[in-house]
Amino acid sequence: MHRANVEKLVPVAANWPEDLNGDMPGKESSLPRSGTQHSLNQLQFSDLYVCLAGDGTAHFRRTSANVQGADIDSDVPAEFSDSVEKLTAYLREKFRSDEMGITFEGIRLRASKATTAGGQTWVALRRINSNPPSIDKLGFATPLVPHLHNLGERDGLILLCGATGNGKTTTSCSLLADFLETYGGVAFTIEDPVEYILEGRRGKHGFCYQIEIDEEAQWAEMLKRSLRWHPRYIFVGEIRTPEAANQLLRAATSGHLVITTMHAGSIEEALEGLLQLAEQAIGDRAPLLLAAGLTAIVHQTLTPLGLNATFFITEPKNPGTPMRAIIRDKRIGQCRTFCDQQQALLMKTGKIFRDVGQN
């Protein structure tokens, strides 16, 4: 992984250790000591909260196996106090921005920092796997999986949308890994922070470069620079600026397959949000580029019963489809009809496009 710089790409191995086990300086932990200490990789947590400034006690969250969807939050047991001390000291020393990714005691963690109204500084750490799951393990309807897999043969834009914490990045990275391992080619990712480890050789003929950025203005700059690497695939962790939206649509309409995510409550909100950003940079050309470049859009929500997804996949090499027309005309509110029709066709026939001549 690399951290982006306007002038050069700088390795960030010093900031992202493969494993952190050594003693680190810092104030003493508020956790009581226990005779036998354990590594944090033995603690079954989904989220871990540690206090960097103040007298807060580290606690963790996990989902109860007995009560579906119920959250259980508890203080970290005393036998993990040494590990929490090391982790806290490392974060206190290295945390320079609001978010970062680390690997600690063999666990991949996404960290987010905030200062409370009471003056305490806390870091919330979400546990993630180093490698993304295969696309057939994401929870999508079984008939949809091969169609998602086949997207790797196309160019254009794949837009993954949903609320925070609903698996957009996981789906994006799973798709990218699948495409590289199946179809080969070079991938270039732009993320803040990098979550899943994709860098290096993927399969026999795929290779991935991961770039981490830490400034808002770098999204568009790195998108422009990524094209000089001649990537088959580009993954942009999130669309945040008008110029980034512009560069993303240009890449999606010039032979690349671009995967990106957006916070949105529905497919309609995601398309409207992307258009609003892009129009600030390129005006009336935005709906034309989005209509031409859209390959697939997926809105996903994680529920106690599993993944709930709404999707639409555009027909390749057919610029005259109704879905592309309503995007060009900015009649985004009508797109749900086409999503529902395609989902019904998939569930009935396993296909996403009607045969020629079929009503």
TILO-148916 format. One record per residue: x, y, z of N, C-alpha, C in turn; residue number from 1. Coordinates in steps of 0.001 Angstrom, whole numbers. Each point is the difference from the previous one (the first is absolute). Example, Ala and Ser with C-alpha at 12.3 -4.5 7.8 and 13.67 -1.06 7.14 Angstrom:
REC     n.u     n.v     n.w    ca.u    ca.v    ca.w     c.u     c.v     c.w   n
REC   13190   -5690    7800    -890    1190       0     900    1200       0   1
REC    -350    1050    -720     820    1190      60    -770    1090     730   2
This chain:
REC     n.u     n.v     n.w    ca.u    ca.v    ca.w     c.u     c.v     c.w   n
REC     834   -1193       0    -834    1193       0     869    1242       0   1
REC    -485    1073    -541     756    1231     -90    -884    1169     367   2
REC     625    1022     556    -706    1239     297     287     969   -1123   3
REC   -1028     630    -517     147     862   -1155     627    1324     377   4
REC     809     529    -898     576    1314     106    -104     633   -1370   5
REC    -224    1316     -58    -175     620   -1299    1239    -186    -864   6
REC    1179     -86     612    1224    -140    -767     422   -1434    -205   7
REC    -254    -878     965     482   -1370    -109    -839    -905     867   8
REC     164   -1289    -218    -666    -993     823     983    -475    1050   9
REC    -378     114    1255     909    -313    1097    -482   -1226     735  10
REC     853   -1018     203    -421   -1177     762    -419     396    1404  11
REC   -1007    -671     507    -490     308    1343     153   -1193     920  12
REC     982    -862    -269     181   -1181     847     256     388    1441  13
REC     651    1160     193     283     422    1373   -1265     360     750  14
REC   -1016     461    -741   -1246     372     649    -979   -1151     105  15
REC     212   -1033    -821    -922   -1137     -40     785   -1266     281  16
REC     319    -296    1265     848   -1149     294    -694   -1309    -356  17
REC     813    -976    -397    -553   -1329    -238    -537    -585    1292  18
REC     675     299    1102    -466    -463    1296     649     873    1056  19
REC    -685     286    1044     496     868    1056     -18    -775    1299  20
REC    1158    -364     477      68    -780    1230     964     599    1028  21
REC     830     955    -444    1010     524     892    -566     943    1041  22
REC     829     331    1015    -415     928    1030     -65    1401    -575  23
REC   -1031     740     362    -189    1358    -484    -148     920    1196  24
REC     515    1237     -93    -151     935    1111   -1427     494     106  25
REC    -364     492    1170   -1369     538     179    -400    -109    1449  26
REC   -1093     640     320    -428     -28    1392    -536   -1374     360  27
REC     -50    -297    1252    -445   -1308     450   -1470    -198    -302  28
REC    -363   -1243    -297   -1389    -319    -310    -842      36    1265  29
REC   -1306     348    -195    -931     -37    1127    -550   -1393     222  30
REC     420    -963    -846    -473   -1371     164     744    -685    1140  31
REC    -683    -789     809     689    -752    1045     856   -1095    -606  32
REC    1041    -392     689     905   -1051    -460    -567   -1373     314  33
REC     361    -960    -825    -361   -1382     247    1264    -830    -101  34
REC      45   -1110     687    1194    -821       5     387    -493   -1377  35
REC    -949    -428    -800     256    -511   -1338    -523     984   -1028  36
REC     902     485    -856    -371     971   -1010    -273    -684   -1337  37
REC    -970     537    -742    -368    -566   -1291     130    1047   -1098  38
REC     182    -472   -1231      40     864   -1169   -1421     422    -378  39
REC    -115    1185    -581   -1320     477    -410    -644    -867   -1074  40
REC     818    -756    -735    -612    -865   -1017    -787   -1154     619  41
REC      90    -129    1331    -805   -1002     703   -1316     585     539  42
REC    -154    1325    -123   -1212     655     462   -1004      55   -1147  43
REC   -1187    -532     212   -1021     -53   -1041    -751    1330     -42  44
REC     500     937    -818    -629    1312     -84    -218     389   -1457  45
REC   -1031     809    -215    -198     615   -1309     510    1430      12  46
REC    -150     689    1160     480    1366     168     683     117    1356  47
REC    1118     698      26     754     223    1224     166    1500     178  48
REC    -199     494    1236      78    1423     286    1077     242    1053  49
REC    1000     831    -326    1077     294     944     113    1509     165  50
REC     340     413    1204      78    1415     356    1453     462     -80  51
REC     267    1004    -852    1355     533    -149     273    1149     951  52
REC   -1030     764     344     158    1132     919   -1202      25     927  53
REC     272    -156    1288   -1074     -95     986     133   -1294     782  54
REC    -983    -255     855      85   -1162     875    -995   -1100    -381  55
REC    -417     -19   -1270    -963   -1009    -436     602   -1396     -44  56
REC    -819    -989     260     422   -1397     -16    -343    -632   -1349  57
REC     950    -717    -550    -226    -655   -1294   -1186    -963      93  58
REC    -831      -1   -1027   -1133    -927     -33    -168    -514   -1421  59
REC    -810   -1032    -150    -153    -612   -1315   -1449    -399    -229  60
REC    -309    -198   -1280   -1364    -308    -421       4   -1281    -819  61
REC    -988    -811     242    -182   -1187    -821   -1498    -270    -113  62
REC    -376    -765   -1018   -1403    -355    -194    -287   -1305     701  63
REC   -1044     -11     796    -351   -1197     748    -384   -1138    -930  64
REC     489   -1176     285    -365   -1181    -789   -1366    -524     403  65
REC    -488     475    1157   -1260    -530     516   -1201     882    -335  66
REC     234    1323     -74   -1075     923    -305     328     672   -1319  67
REC    -734    -331   -1029     323     470   -1334     -30    1518     -66  68
REC    1113     574    -486      69    1438    -192     278     793    1266  69
REC      80    -647    1160     226     734    1241    1480     319     170  70
REC     308    1230     420    1377     406     227     351    -160    1469  71
REC    1180    -519     251     492    -133    1363    1291     786     100  72
REC      60     965     914    1204     798     215     516    -281    1407  73
REC    1294    -315     106     595    -359    1286    1388     614     106  74
REC     459     213    1235    1383     410     213     934   -1130    -428  75
REC    1158     383    -510     984   -1002    -409     506    -724    1242  76
REC       2   -1328       2     466    -747    1171    1454     308     352  77
REC     337    -184    1273    1321     361     507    1121    -763    -687  78
REC    -261   -1212    -459    1068    -796    -611     469     545   -1350  79
REC    -679    1041    -507     424     623   -1253     633    1368     233  80
REC     301     344    1250     461    1349     326    1336     331    -664  81
REC     920    -965     -77    1294     272    -638    -175     354   -1472  82
REC    -823    -760    -699    -234     271   -1418    -666    1350    -205  83
REC    -954     332     871    -675    1287    -124     970    1145     251  84
REC     914    -154     962    1014    1014     258     862     250   -1232  85
REC     453   -1081    -632     858     133   -1185    -749     656   -1148  86
REC   -1230    -419    -193    -811     573   -1064    -261    1479     249  87
REC    -356     351    1231    -280    1388     346    1231     874    -188  88
REC    1161    -488     435    1236     765    -138     351     218   -1463  89
REC    -189   -1024    -815     287     127   -1422    -920    1040    -653  90
REC   -1290     -75     306    -953     945    -578     294    1423     457  91
REC     353     155    1253     295    1326     535    1198     623    -718  92
REC     961    -838    -357    1209     498    -647    -199     231   -1503  93
REC    -754    -871    -662     -41       1   -1464   -1234     649    -614  94
REC   -1066     133     775   -1251     475    -598     128    1489    -318  95
REC      35     335   -1302     149    1395    -412   -1260     543    -670  96
REC    -816    -869    -576   -1218     443    -657   -1197    -598     741  97
REC   -1176     119    -590   -1200    -488     669    -207   -1496    -176  98
REC     602    -589   -1038    -170   -1426    -260    1311    -610    -462  99
REC     165   -1272     276    1166    -723    -492    -292   -1494      60 100
REC     822    -773    -667    -107   -1448      69    1276    -580     575 101
REC    -105   -1005     844    1185    -629     592    -198   -1513      53 102
REC    1115    -689     152     -17   -1419     325     674    -162    1356 103
REC    -741    -509     969     491    -115    1371    -216   -1424     493 104
REC    1103    -648     410     -56   -1375     509    -767    -919    -951 105
REC     249     210   -1293    -613    -855   -1006   -1419     365    -375 106
REC    -549    1104     570   -1371     415    -272      24    1256    -860 107
REC    -779       7   -1054    -146    1193    -828   -1086     880     611 108
REC     316    1296     196    -909     917     679    -126    1302    -787 109
REC   -1219     523     -79    -246    1323    -539    -305     914    1170 110
REC     782    1067     156     -76     851    1181    -567    1376    -344 111
REC    -859     516     880    -585    1331    -165      79     722    1340 112
REC     497    1237     -20     251     740    1236    -967    1164     150 113
REC    -419     281    1251    -879    1137     283     222     450    1432 114
REC    -220    1294     249      62     561    1347   -1414     296     459 115
REC    -357    -477    1174   -1362     152     513    -210    1382     615 116
REC   -1264     311     293    -332    1277     640     649     116    1368 117
REC     264   -1140     643     630       8    1303    1507     127     -37 118
REC     586     117   -1200    1431     212    -128     822   -1269    -149 119
REC    -634   -1156     -23     742   -1245    -195     190    -269   -1491 120
REC    1148    -578    -343     262    -406   -1377     -72   -1513     -85 121
REC    -882    -465    -857    -226   -1432    -155     315    -424   -1430 122
REC     370   -1268    -146     154    -611   -1317    -902   -1221     -61 123
REC    -814     -57   -1041    -826   -1174    -263     699    -833   -1069 124
REC     198   -1273     279     709    -894    -908    -932   -1112    -463 125
REC    -265     -47   -1304    -840   -1036    -580     889   -1142    -499 126
REC    -328   -1206     399     778   -1175    -392    -403    -421   -1416 127
REC     990    -151    -867    -263    -438   -1366     992   -1087    -369 128
REC    -358    -788    -970     902   -1036    -488    1059     618    -896 129
REC    1173    -593     -35    1053     494    -882    -359    -227   -1455 130
REC    -670   -1104    -284    -386    -335   -1362   -1517      57    -127 131
REC    -511     565   -1080   -1450      61    -167    -567   -1381    -271 132
REC   -1259    -233     361    -625   -1297    -297    -250    -143   -1497 133
REC    -173   -1219    -440    -356    -230   -1398   -1411     532    -235 134
REC    -315     337   -1253   -1279     663    -257   -1192    -908     287 135
REC     200   -1313     -32   -1125    -886     310    -239    -124    1501 136
REC     845     658     811    -178     -15    1454    -517    1330     536 137
REC    -327     930    -885    -419    1328     437   -1463      59     433 138
REC    -796    -969    -428   -1406     -25     373    -956     416   -1099 139
REC     528     258   -1207    -893     325   -1113    -790   -1233    -412 140
REC   -1167     237    -615    -799   -1107    -517     840    -830    -959 141
REC     -86   -1307     130     846    -893    -783     -67     252   -1505 142
REC   -1184     260    -585     -38     243   -1448     739    1270    -426 143
REC     205     952     929     668    1250    -347    1513    -145     -57 144
REC     561    -934     745    1454    -110     139     719    -137   -1344 145
REC    -404    -893    -903     726     -83   -1274     -73    1280    -821 146
REC   -1069     748     129    -102    1260    -736     960    1045     585 147
REC     172      -4    1321    1002     871     613    1401    -398    -456 148
REC     254   -1291     -40    1300    -508    -456     284     442   -1434 149
REC    -998     -45    -855     185     335   -1410     264    1485    -229 150
REC    -277     834     994     280    1426    -140    1482     259    -218 151
REC     843    -912     425    1441     165    -154     467      26   -1445 152
REC    -863    -412    -918     350      27   -1418    -361    1333    -654 153
REC    -707     857     727    -492    1243    -581     830    1204     446 154
REC    -283    1162    -591     535    1250     508   -1172     818     536 155
REC     271    1232     428   -1074     824     535      99     196    1497 156
REC   -1136     289     629     -59     339    1422    -870    -982     758 157
REC     547    -551    1082    -772    -782     966    -113     844    1254 158
REC   -1216     377     365    -237     869    1147    -663    -806    1112 159
REC     692    -131    1145    -520    -691    1181    -446    1051    1003 160
REC   -1250     -45     428    -501    1019     898    -735    -625    1185 161
REC    -168     803    1038    -650    -460    1217     441     850    1164 162
REC    -531    -291    1177     378     738    1199    1366    -465     506 163
REC     578     780     897    1276    -362     609    -103   -1354     698 164
REC    1018    -840    -169      54   -1279     695    -849   -1095    -605 165
REC    -409     168   -1256    -847   -1011    -638     721    -795   -1084 166
REC    1323      17      24     764    -926    -828     348     465   -1397 167
REC     -88    1301    -275     309     494   -1344    1452    -277    -378 168
REC     924     299     910    1413    -224    -289     301   -1485    -139 169
REC    -621    -823     837     210   -1446     -98    -436    -520   -1364 170
REC   -1180     411    -449    -475    -428   -1316     930     491   -1095 171
REC     426    1260      89     892     565   -1017    1299    -783    -104 172
REC     617    -269    1150    1282    -704     -11    -160   -1459    -415 173
REC   -1123    -615     368    -254   -1375    -438    -139     -73   -1515 174
REC    -718     956    -576    -138      43   -1450    1353     209    -664 175
REC     770     952     511    1297     290    -600     926   -1206      60 176
REC      57    -664    1153     845   -1189     129    -440   -1095    -966 177
REC   -1315    -176    -127    -524   -1014    -910     363     314   -1450 178
REC    -128    1263    -389     320     394   -1376    1476    -236    -301 179
REC     872     401     914    1435    -160    -226     387   -1471     -98 180
REC    -552    -805     894     370   -1414      20    -581    -765   -1182 181
REC   -1121     485    -549    -640    -695   -1110     465     512   -1352 182
REC      19    1328    -145     256     591   -1307    1394     590    -140 183
REC     706     186    1117    1328     582     -53     -39    1499    -206 184
REC    1165     580    -229     114    1437    -199     534     716    1229 185
REC     178    1303    -151     532     838    1074   -1138     792     632 186
REC       0      68    1328    -977     797     739     721    1071     795 187
REC    -650    1140     138     536    1130     749   -1090     463     953 188
REC     267     -15    1305   -1015     411     971     407    1294     684 189
REC    -997     817     323     198    1271     705    -938     -37    1199 190
REC     558     -40    1220    -817    -269    1177     400     884    1174 191
REC    -919     184     924     250     768    1213    -885    -527    1127 192
REC     508    -960     799    1296    -651    -144    -134   -1292    -797 193
REC    1133    -632    -314     -13   -1349    -562    -533    -957    1063 194
REC    -921    -857    -390    -563    -956     955     488   -1413    -305 195
REC    -437    -585   -1096     432   -1346    -372    1341      60    -728 196
REC     816   -1002     233    1315     -55    -620    -116    -686   -1359 197
REC     100     784   -1061    -104    -523   -1356    1303     149    -777 198
REC     936     770     530    1193     346    -771     836   -1222    -366 199
REC     529      51   -1217     872   -1061    -472    -692    -906   -1007 200
REC     586   -1140    -212    -514    -962    -977   -1321    -590     459 201
REC    -986      19    -873   -1313    -599     270    -268   -1008   -1100 202
REC      16   -1266     354    -141   -1032   -1009    1260     -67    -851 203
REC    -120    -543   -1189    1157    -194    -864     343    1236    -813 204
REC   -1023     771    -388     236    1092    -933    -517    1347     502 205
REC    -339     111    1281    -488    1260     541     993     616     971 206
REC      20    1324      54     881     693     941    -711    1264     471 207
REC     110     283    1306    -701    1139     593     979     938     697 208
REC    -186    1297    -245     710    1056     719   -1016     722     871 209
REC     311     137    1295    -897     693     919     644    1295     480 210
REC    -752    1092    -116     471    1313     409    -922     535    1080 211
REC     583     463    1083    -771     616    1074     230    1503     -17 212
REC   -1064     765      61     116    1448       8    -506     546    1325 213
REC     404    1232     308    -436     582    1265    -420    1455    -142 214
REC    -143     479   -1242    -464    1360    -226   -1114     -11   -1034 215
REC   -1001     857     213   -1186      22    -861     350     235   -1467 216
REC     944     906    -229     323     372   -1375     702   -1117    -760 217
REC     487   -1007     703     764   -1055    -672    -869    -983    -765 218
REC   -1321     -46     284    -851    -958    -704      73     224   -1506 219
REC    -265    1220    -429       4     286   -1440    1394    -118    -578 220
REC    1003     484     723    1375     -65    -489     448   -1439    -231 221
REC    -315    -873     966     429   -1387    -138    -795    -734   -1072 222
REC   -1260     380    -194    -762    -591   -1097     634     337   -1344 223
REC     425    1250    -176     671     389   -1234    1309    -763    -170 224
REC     741    -117    1079    1304    -674     -83    -154   -1494    -216 225
REC   -1083    -569     508    -182   -1450    -153     -69    -417   -1466 226
REC    -504     884    -848    -143    -343   -1414    1354    -208    -672 227
REC    1044     623     544    1341    -181    -560     556   -1393     270 228
REC    -627    -734     902     423   -1364     309    -703   -1014    -905 229
REC    -866     506    -873    -753    -846    -940    -709   -1152     710 230
REC    -788     311    1025    -677   -1086     720   -1233    -509    -750 231
REC    -246   -1279     126   -1253    -567    -495   -1133     359     955 232
REC     312       0    1307    -996     265    1034     476    1135     894 233
REC    -943     834     438     282    1069     949   -1046     -87    1114 234
REC     463      -4    1240    -920      44    1143     217    1301     746 235
REC   -1053     788     128      38    1258     741    -854    -193    1245 236
REC     633      73    1174    -697    -329    1239   -1264     780     226 237
REC     -17    1276    -396   -1197     821     200     103    1231    -889 238
REC   -1136     464    -511     -40    1217    -800    -289    1163     938 239
REC     934     939     103    -161    1069     980     -24    1399    -593 240
REC     560     192   -1191     113    1354    -541    -544      48   -1424 241
REC    -416    1190    -457    -475     132   -1381    1043    -413   -1033 242
REC    1247     406     194    1021    -349    -984     290   -1495      -8 243
REC     -82    -640    1175     165   -1458      36   -1130    -683    -764 244
REC   -1228     504     157   -1126    -559    -752     210     167   -1494 245
REC     513    1149    -412     315     245   -1406    1023   -1000    -518 246
REC    1110    -139     720    1059    -914    -445    -480   -1446     -11 247
REC    -841    -340     958    -530   -1361      64    -858    -312   -1225 248
REC    -878     920    -379    -851    -226   -1169     817     -30   -1280 249
REC    1035     789     -76     867     -18   -1180     710   -1343    -122 250
REC     489    -515    1135     671   -1300     -30    -968   -1108    -386 251
REC   -1234      91     490    -995   -1036    -268    -457      -6   -1452 252
REC     203    1101    -697    -418      73   -1400    1190     -30    -955 253
REC    1153    -422     506    1191     -58    -863     689   -1358      65 254
REC    -792   -1069     237     540   -1349    -106     382    -670    1295 255
REC    -157     667    1132     330    -589    1297   -1278    -493     681 256
REC     147    -967     909   -1105    -381     876     272     614    1361 257
REC    -849     937     395     184     761    1233   -1020    -483    1026 258
REC     469    -303    1191    -858    -394    1114     101    1084    1065 259
REC   -1139     457     513      41    1006    1055   -1198    -164     919 260
REC      30     701    1132   -1092     -75     973    -539    1394     271 261
REC   -1230      39     490    -631    1269     365    -987    -241    1137 262
REC       2     897     967    -991     -67    1076   -1337     480    -551 263
REC    -992    -845       8   -1317     358    -524   -1036    -974     534 264
REC   -1232     490     142   -1070    -832     516    -715    -813   -1045 265
REC     309     216   -1276    -662    -717   -1070     802     175   -1283 266
REC    -350    -776   -1012     625     159   -1310    -255    1398    -550 267
REC   -1238     493     179    -326    1323    -499     864    1074     661 268
REC     187     -86    1315     812     980     710    1449     -43    -465 269
REC     507   -1190    -272    1389    -136    -441     204     645   -1368 270
REC    -901    -269    -934     120     588   -1336    -145    1520      49 271
REC    -962     481     792    -180    1439     147    1235     643     626 272
REC     554    -657    1032    1170     545     677    1213      67    -909 273
REC     221   -1046    -791    1130      -4    -926    -176    1080   -1069 274
REC   -1210     134    -509    -265    1035   -1001     228    1397     568 275
REC    -463     234    1220     165    1319     597    1475     350     167 276
REC     809    -967     415    1439     254     123     626     269   -1362 277
REC    -284    -864    -962     627     130   -1316    -424    1277    -709 278
REC   -1262     409     178    -483    1208    -674     726    1252     489 279
REC     498     -22    1241     763    1143     496    1312     167    -750 280
REC     482   -1099    -586    1273      55    -722    -187     106   -1506 281
REC   -1009    -699    -563    -125     -55   -1459   -1383     375    -513 282
REC    -881     462     861   -1289     505    -425    -880   -1046    -663 283
REC    -597     377   -1135    -999    -837    -660     569   -1271    -611 284
REC    1287    -134     -53     601   -1222    -544     -96   -1160     988 285
REC    -232     289    1280     -10   -1042    1030   -1019   -1096    -272 286
REC   -1289     333    -279    -952   -1089    -252     326    -804   -1245 287
REC     608     624   -1004     369    -724   -1212    1104   -1010     292 288
REC    1002     420     770    1093    -911     339    -473   -1130     906 289
REC    -843     319     979    -488   -1040     905    -870    -999    -754 290
REC    -857     483    -880    -855    -906    -778     831    -918    -872 291
REC    1055     556    -602     846    -809    -877     874    -971     780 292
REC     432     418    1203     988    -792     710    -539    -999    1010 293
REC   -1258     150     436    -500    -874    1064     -79   -1453    -467 294
REC     647    -872     728     -46   -1439    -276    -889    -722     997 295
REC     122     352    1273    -839    -628    1029     -79     906    1206 296
REC   -1132     -68     695    -170     709    1258    -667    -954     975 297
REC     505     -28    1227    -518    -891    1043    -181     802    1276 298
REC   -1184     -51     566    -224     542    1342    -158   -1173     947 299
REC     781      -5    1073     -43   -1144     906    -165     431    1450 300
REC    -718    -840     737    -236     208    1422     215   -1321     718 301
REC     785      28    1074     189   -1193     821   -1077     -37    1077 302
REC    -714   -1094      90   -1054    -177     985     304   -1245     833 303
REC    -678    -182    1138     203   -1226     782    -282   -1270    -795 304
REC    -793     118   -1062    -336   -1175    -812     929    -167   -1193 305
REC     921     953    -194     934    -107   -1118      35    1261    -841 306
REC     560    -140   -1202     171    1141    -891   -1275     260    -791 307
REC    -420    1241     -19   -1140     429    -807     533     929   -1084 308
REC    -144    -378   -1273     610     764   -1086   -1012     342   -1076 309
REC      88    1237    -488    -712     439   -1191    1053     301   -1052 310
REC    -243    -374   -1236    1062     131   -1002    -578     307   -1368 311
REC     884     489    -870    -302      68   -1425    1311    -129    -762 312
REC      19    -869   -1004    1155    -188    -870    -413     419   -1411 313
REC     738     922    -582    -358     495   -1317     383   -1004   -1083 314
REC    -725      65   -1096     272    -892   -1125    1225     508    -763 315
REC    1008    -846    -217    1215     473    -684    -267     347   -1462 316
REC     748     985    -462     -21     393   -1418   -1404     359    -486 317
REC    -794     590     894   -1337     419    -385    -287    1350     657 318
REC     395    1101    -648    -173    1326     608   -1439     486      28 319
REC    -914    -714    -651   -1369     473     -90    -961    -602     996 320
REC     494    -669    1043    -892    -630     966    -740    1044     823 321
REC   -1201    -324     494    -782     960     790     736     517    1231 322
REC     785    -871     668     710     441    1200     994    1103    -336 323
REC     729    -163   -1088     959    1041    -388    -740    1279    -396 324
REC   -1163    -163    -609    -777    1168    -434    -477     827    1186 325
REC    -475    -641    1055    -507     782    1135    1142     686     754 326
REC    1230    -567     -61    1151     679     604     367    1225    -839 327
REC      32    -167   -1316     302    1142    -872    -996    1134     204 328
REC   -1270    -380     192   -1058    1004     148    -203     436    1452 329
REC     800    -565     919     -69     333    1426   -1366    -303     594 330
REC    -592   -1091    -464   -1257    -487     579     322   -1179     926 331
REC     882     250     958     560   -1060     837   -1082    -728     797 332
REC   -1051     711     362   -1056    -607     800    -675   -1186    -659 333
REC     155    -160   -1303    -653   -1093    -706     847   -1279     -49 334
REC    1215      68     515     893   -1155    -175    -431   -1209     832 335
REC    -749     201    1087    -390   -1132     847    -841   -1013    -782 336
REC    -810     489    -948    -809    -908    -815     881    -993    -741 337
REC    1091     483    -576     889    -876    -773     782    -939     919 338
REC     350     468    1192     664    -881     972    -917   -1159     383 339
REC   -1248     322     295    -965   -1033     395    -238    -993   -1138 340
REC     -94     495   -1235    -220    -888   -1137    1173    -951    -201 341
REC    1221     531     134    1162    -860    -203     125   -1038    1111 342
REC    -286     393    1229      66    -954    1102   -1042   -1102    -161 343
REC   -1198     356    -442   -1049   -1001    -222     409    -965   -1110 344
REC     595     524   -1070     456    -855   -1096    1084    -963     476 345
REC     912     508     828    1075    -849     525    -564   -1140     842 346
REC    -908     324     899    -560   -1028     867    -810   -1032    -777 347
REC    -591     420   -1114    -847    -902    -785     803    -857    -980 348
REC     996     612    -636     703    -687   -1097    1495    -175     217 349
REC     578     705     975    1450      -9     179     713     967    -918 350
REC    -748     698    -853     572     967    -933    -263    1417     498 351
REC     808     950    -500    -231    1402     355    -410     827   -1209 352
REC     108    -565   -1202    -446     684   -1208   -1005    -887    -716 353
REC   -1030     611    -524   -1005    -749    -763     577    -408   -1355 354
REC    -425   -1147    -484     408    -434   -1331    -560     944   -1034 355
REC     704     125   -1122    -442     875   -1081   -1394    -440    -476 356
REC    -915     960     -67   -1348    -314    -447    -937    -403    1110 357
REC     531    -152    1235    -859    -408    1126    -689    1218     586 358
REC   -1271    -128     283    -755    1110     594     187      -1    1502 359
